[in-house]
């Protein structure tokens, strides 16, 4: 039996058919615990009435709304005994399949029918059943960590606009070297918040400026006087604003920096929670990931939470496709395109953690450092993003190999 479930916040629309497209059940159930129990009962009843012993259930991945019902059905002992498989599919697959039904209306019953028919024709054969209940807790933490990391990045990008308006040459190179290696380091942020205008830096005695840098950096500069001189030169090279413009800029900048500080504290708390959660996962696959230089507990947890059981991926190419780290060939006649775009149709969370891991691994392993540099030097635009994506694709081979065999990196 093939079952399509159109998931919504309030209700789930269900359509069940056999291989000959005979309708075995069609109903709606509330998207709550009682509704899930009713849905399970009616699916079992339809299976017994039709004399069938296998069931394929398909629903679209609709974020949090599909999580509960997919978890409930995949963990049902009664359905598992009848060889039931639950699939959460990318809505893009349904959208593409719908094109073969030119005259079909876009309604909830039609969507449920479409999902059931999609399973009937074998579109789920190359997909992997849902097993989210096993790693759901860890997954919620690792996905939330990605969310907070993106908030930090977005707030930093926004703050850079105000930093440029206040201190236009702050991140420029003076005498061939930057004043601060990191714009958002403690010392750099102290300069931005404690000096209200660039004129205050220009007019400050060099010795006082050096003493200030020693204090805020806890004496971590090799040559504070030289750094103070670079800072003063950057202040002199910056544009000047009217006095009335500085106060609003300082307020906006301070607010952004407070948000970044708050998000960083939350990130540390989430990292601690991930470490505590992953302790309950006595998994050789986790230890295999942890053995790779540059991959710590957080990145290993993020990859493990999204991959689940590595045995469901027949080879490293299947894992790369699941992560969306693939590039489609573009060829016509004698033409072969040199530039191709990443598919990005896979698991965005797994792709994020693989790319973050690759960014760390290439700093620890010579093989990956050389590979990253060779890809970086091949182009003149988007060098880091391209090199990082290709390095992440290379890392997939190592991840799949170690997790499949349960071995440690040597």
C-alpha positions in Angstrom: 0.0 0.0 0.0 1.2 3.5 -0.8 0.1 6.3 1.5 0.5 10.0 0.8 0.1 12.5 3.7 -0.3 16.2 3.0 0.9 17.7 6.3 -0.5 21.0 7.7 -0.4 22.7 11.0 -4.0 21.8 12.0 -4.7 18.6 10.0 -3.2 15.9 7.9 -4.9 14.8 4.7 -4.3 11.1 3.8 -4.7 9.1 0.6 -3.9 5.4 0.3 -3.8 3.4 -2.9 -2.5 0.0 -4.1 -0.2 -0.5 -7.1 -3.2 -0.4 -9.5 -4.2 3.0 -8.1 -7.3 1.7 -6.4 -8.2 3.9 -3.5 -8.0 2.1 -0.2 -8.5 5.0 2.1 -9.0 8.8 2.0 -9.6 10.8 5.1 -8.4 13.8 7.2 -7.0 13.6 10.8 -6.0 16.3 13.2 -2.3 17.0 13.5 -2.1 16.1 17.1 -1.6 12.9 19.3 -5.2 11.7 19.0 -5.1 12.4 15.2 -1.9 10.4 14.8 -3.4 7.5 16.7 -6.4 7.6 14.5 -4.3 7.8 11.4 -2.2 4.8 12.5 -5.4 2.8 13.1 -6.9 3.6 9.7 -3.7 2.8 7.9 -3.6 -0.6 9.6 -7.2 -1.3 8.9 -6.8 -0.4 5.2 -3.8 -2.8 5.0 -5.7 -5.7 6.5 -8.8 -5.1 4.4 -6.7 -5.1 1.2 -4.7 -8.1 2.4 -1.4 -6.2 2.0 1.8 -6.7 4.1 3.9 -3.8 3.0 3.3 0.0 3.4 5.2 3.0 2.1 4.2 6.4 3.7 5.4 9.6 2.0 5.1 13.2 3.2 6.8 16.4 2.4 9.4 17.8 4.8 7.6 20.8 6.1 9.8 21.7 9.0 8.4 21.3 12.5 4.9 20.3 11.3 6.0 17.0 9.8 8.4 16.1 12.6 5.8 14.7 15.0 3.8 12.6 12.7 6.8 11.2 10.9 8.4 10.3 14.3 5.1 8.7 15.5 4.6 6.6 12.4 8.2 5.5 12.0 8.3 4.4 15.7 5.0 2.5 15.6 5.5 -1.1 16.5 2.3 -2.2 14.7 3.4 -0.5 11.5 7.0 -1.7 11.7 5.7 -5.3 12.0 4.1 -4.9 8.5 7.3 -3.6 6.8 6.3 0.0 6.9 8.7 2.7 5.7 8.2 6.4 6.2 9.8 9.0 3.9 10.2 12.7 4.3 10.9 14.1 0.9 12.1 17.4 -0.5 9.0 19.5 -1.8 11.0 20.0 -5.0 10.5 16.3 -5.8 6.8 16.7 -5.5 6.8 19.9 -7.5 8.7 18.3 -10.4 6.4 15.2 -10.3 3.3 17.4 -10.4 4.3 18.7 -13.9 3.2 15.3 -15.3 -0.3 16.0 -14.1 -1.1 19.1 -16.2 -4.8 19.4 -15.3 -4.6 18.5 -11.6 -5.9 21.1 -9.1 -3.7 22.2 -6.3 -5.7 21.1 -3.2 -4.9 19.1 -0.1 -6.6 15.9 -1.3 -4.8 16.2 -4.6 -1.5 16.7 -2.9 -2.0 13.6 -0.7 -2.9 11.6 -3.9 0.2 12.9 -5.7 2.5 11.8 -2.8 0.9 8.3 -2.8 1.3 8.0 -6.5 4.9 9.3 -6.3 5.6 6.3 -4.0 3.7 3.9 -6.3 5.9 4.7 -9.3 9.1 4.1 -7.2 10.3 7.7 -6.7 11.3 6.8 -3.2 13.5 3.8 -4.1 16.7 5.9 -4.0 15.7 7.8 -0.9 16.3 6.8 2.7 13.6 6.1 5.3 13.0 8.6 8.1 14.8 7.6 11.4 14.6 11.0 13.1 13.4 9.7 16.4 16.8 8.2 17.2 18.7 11.5 16.9 16.0 14.0 17.3 17.2 15.6 20.5 20.8 16.0 19.3 19.6 17.3 15.9 17.5 20.0 17.5 20.6 21.3 19.4 22.9 21.1 16.4 20.4 22.8 14.1 19.8 25.5 16.7 23.5 26.1 16.9 23.6 26.7 13.1 20.8 29.2 13.5 22.6 31.1 16.2 25.8 31.1 14.2 24.0 32.6 11.2 22.5 35.3 13.5 26.0 36.2 14.6 27.2 36.4 11.0 24.2 38.5 10.0 24.7 40.9 12.9 28.4 41.3 12.2 27.7 42.1 8.5 25.2 44.7 9.6 27.6 46.2 12.2 30.3 46.5 9.6 28.2 49.1 7.8 28.1 51.3 10.9 31.8 50.7 11.5 32.6 52.0 8.0 30.5 55.1 8.5 32.1 55.9 11.8 35.7 54.8 11.1 36.1 54.3 7.3 39.7 53.2 7.4 39.4 50.9 10.4 40.0 47.7 8.6 42.4 49.1 5.9 46.1 48.3 5.8 48.6 50.9 7.1 52.2 50.5 6.0 51.2 47.2 4.5 49.7 45.6 7.6 46.2 45.8 9.3 45.8 47.6 12.6 43.9 44.6 14.0 43.9 41.1 12.7 40.2 40.7 13.7 37.7 43.5 13.4 35.6 41.9 16.2 38.4 41.1 18.6 38.1 42.6 22.1 40.8 45.2 21.5 39.3 46.4 18.2 35.8 46.6 19.7 37.1 48.6 22.7 38.5 51.2 20.3 35.2 51.5 18.5 33.1 51.8 21.7 35.4 53.9 24.0 36.3 56.6 21.4 33.3 58.5 20.3 34.9 60.0 17.2 38.0 59.4 15.1 39.2 62.9 16.0 39.7 61.7 19.6 42.1 59.0 18.3 44.0 61.5 16.1 44.4 64.0 18.9 45.4 61.5 21.6 49.1 61.3 22.6 50.7 58.2 21.1 51.9 57.0 24.5 48.3 57.3 25.9 46.9 55.4 23.0 49.5 52.6 23.5 48.7 52.4 27.2 45.0 52.1 26.3 45.8 49.2 23.9 47.9 47.5 26.6 45.0 47.7 29.0 42.2 46.5 26.8 44.4 43.7 25.3 45.9 42.6 28.6 49.3 43.3 27.2 49.0 40.9 24.2 50.4 43.2 21.5 54.1 42.6 20.7 54.7 46.3 20.0 51.8 48.4 21.4 53.4 51.7 20.3 53.6 50.5 16.7 50.0 49.4 16.8 48.9 52.7 18.3 50.8 54.5 15.5 48.9 52.4 12.9 45.6 53.1 14.6 46.3 56.8 14.6 47.2 56.8 10.9 44.0 54.9 10.1 42.0 57.5 12.0 43.7 60.3 10.0 42.8 58.5 6.7 39.2 58.1 7.6 36.3 60.4 6.5 35.0 62.9 9.0 31.3 63.2 9.9 29.3 66.0 11.4 29.3 65.8 15.2 25.6 65.1 15.3 26.0 62.0 13.2 28.3 60.2 15.7 25.9 59.8 18.5 23.3 57.8 16.5 26.1 55.7 15.0 27.6 54.9 18.4 24.2 53.9 19.7 23.5 51.6 16.8 27.0 50.1 16.9 26.8 49.5 20.7 23.4 47.8 20.2 24.8 45.5 17.5 27.9 44.6 19.6 25.7 43.8 22.6 23.7 41.4 20.4 26.8 39.7 19.1 28.1 39.3 22.6 24.8 37.8 23.7 24.7 35.4 20.8 28.3 34.3 21.5 27.3 33.5 25.1 24.3 31.5 23.8 26.6 29.7 21.4 28.8 28.6 24.3 25.8 27.3 26.2 24.5 25.4 23.2 28.0 23.8 22.7 27.9 22.6 26.3 24.4 21.2 25.8 25.6 19.4 22.6 28.5 17.8 24.5 26.2 16.6 27.3 23.7 15.2 24.8 26.2 13.4 22.6 27.6 11.6 25.7 24.6 9.3 25.5 25.5 8.3 21.9 28.0 5.5 22.4 28.6 5.3 18.7 31.7 4.1 16.9 30.7 6.5 14.0 31.0 9.5 16.3 34.4 8.4 17.5 35.5 7.9 13.9 34.5 11.5 13.1 36.2 12.8 16.3 39.5 11.2 15.3 39.8 13.4 12.2 42.2 16.4 13.0 40.2 19.6 13.1 36.8 18.0 13.8 35.8 18.4 17.4 32.7 17.2 19.3 30.4 19.9 18.0 31.1 19.4 14.3 31.1 15.6 14.8 27.7 15.9 16.5 26.3 18.0 13.7 27.4 15.6 11.0 26.2 12.5 13.0 22.8 14.1 13.8 22.1 14.6 10.1 23.6 11.5 8.7 22.1 9.1 11.2 23.0 5.5 10.2 25.8 5.6 7.6 24.7 2.2 6.2 21.8 3.8 4.4 24.3 5.5 2.0 25.6 3.0 -0.5 28.7 5.0 -1.2 30.3 8.5 -0.7 28.6 9.8 -3.8 25.2 9.1 -2.3 26.2 10.9 0.9 27.5 13.9 -1.1 24.2 14.0 -3.0 22.2 13.9 0.3 24.3 17.0 1.5 23.8 18.8 -1.8 27.5 18.9 -2.5 27.2 17.9 -6.1 27.6 19.8 -9.4 25.5 18.9 -12.5 27.2 18.5 -15.8 26.3 21.1 -18.4 27.0 19.9 -22.0 25.5 20.5 -25.4 27.1 19.2 -28.6 30.8 20.0 -28.5 30.3 22.6 -25.7 31.2 21.7 -22.1 30.7 24.3 -19.5 33.6 25.0 -17.2 31.4 26.8 -14.5 28.7 24.7 -13.0 26.5 25.5 -10.0 26.2 23.4 -6.8 22.8 21.7 -6.6 22.0 22.8 -3.1 18.9 20.5 -3.1 20.1 18.3 -0.2 20.3 18.6 3.5 21.3 22.2 4.2 22.3 21.4 7.8 24.6 18.5 6.8 26.1 20.7 4.1 26.7 23.5 6.7 28.5 21.2 9.2 30.6 19.5 6.4 31.7 22.9 5.1 32.5 24.1 8.7 34.5 20.9 9.3 36.3 21.3 6.0 37.3 24.8 7.0 38.9 23.5 10.1 40.4 20.3 8.7 42.3 22.1 5.9 44.2 24.0 8.7 45.2 20.8 10.4 46.0 18.3 7.6 48.6 19.0 4.9 46.7 17.0 2.2 43.6 19.1 2.7 45.6 22.3 3.0 47.3 21.7 -0.4 44.0 20.7 -2.0 42.2 23.9 -0.7 45.1 26.1 -1.9 45.1 24.5 -5.4 41.4 25.1 -5.7 41.7 28.6 -4.3 44.3 29.5 -6.9 42.3 28.2 -9.8 39.9 31.2 -10.0 39.9 34.9 -9.3 36.4 35.3 -7.9 34.6 33.6 -5.0 37.9 31.9 -4.2 37.3 30.9 -0.6 33.7 29.7 -1.1 34.6 27.6 -4.1 37.7 26.1 -2.5 35.8 25.4 0.7 32.9 23.7 -1.1 35.3 21.5 -3.1 37.3 20.7 0.1 34.0 19.7 1.8 33.2 17.4 -1.1 36.7 15.8 -0.7 36.0 15.5 3.1 32.8 13.5 2.3 34.9 10.6 1.1 36.9 10.5 4.3 33.8 10.8 6.5 32.0 8.0 4.6 35.0 5.8 4.6 35.6 6.1 8.4 32.0 6.0 9.5 31.3 2.9 7.3 34.2 1.0 8.6 34.1 2.2 12.2 37.8 2.9 12.0 39.8 5.9 13.5 41.7 8.3 11.3 45.4 7.5 11.0 
